[in-house]
């Protein structure tokens, strides 16, 4: 009974291309600027690898601690979107995420193997 209930919940929350695991809400860090892409609050291991690919889109918190990055500017051009995808690829943990994503960008994220970075309720 519970197994069937969980399967139904998983089916309802699943989107094409995303995992069928139950979705756990990801709280955004409060420093993120509004928009599609965000860094999940509290998941940072200070990898800093985004500095090579998207230093104009992500930033360290201004306290000098290098304790967390956040989305400082949303991508506006295709080139910036591609670099945000690069940052999602190289991030050590899956903390750069997308929500309420443009359908064409969501498709490209899925094609790039980043579908699990899209909030299932955010399309
Ligand atoms: S990409 Fe993730 S792990 Fe790396 S600095 Fe940003 S929040 Fe931290």
Boltz pocket constraint, residues with backbone or C-beta under 6 A from the ligand:
constraints:
  - pocket:
      binder: B
      contacts: [[A, 39], [A, 40], [A, 43], [A, 44], [A, 45], [A, 46], [A, 47], [A, 48], [A, 49], [A, 50], [A, 67], [A, 68], [A, 69], [A, 70], [A, 87], [A, 91], [A, 92], [A, 93], [A, 95], [A, 96]]
      max_distance: 6.0
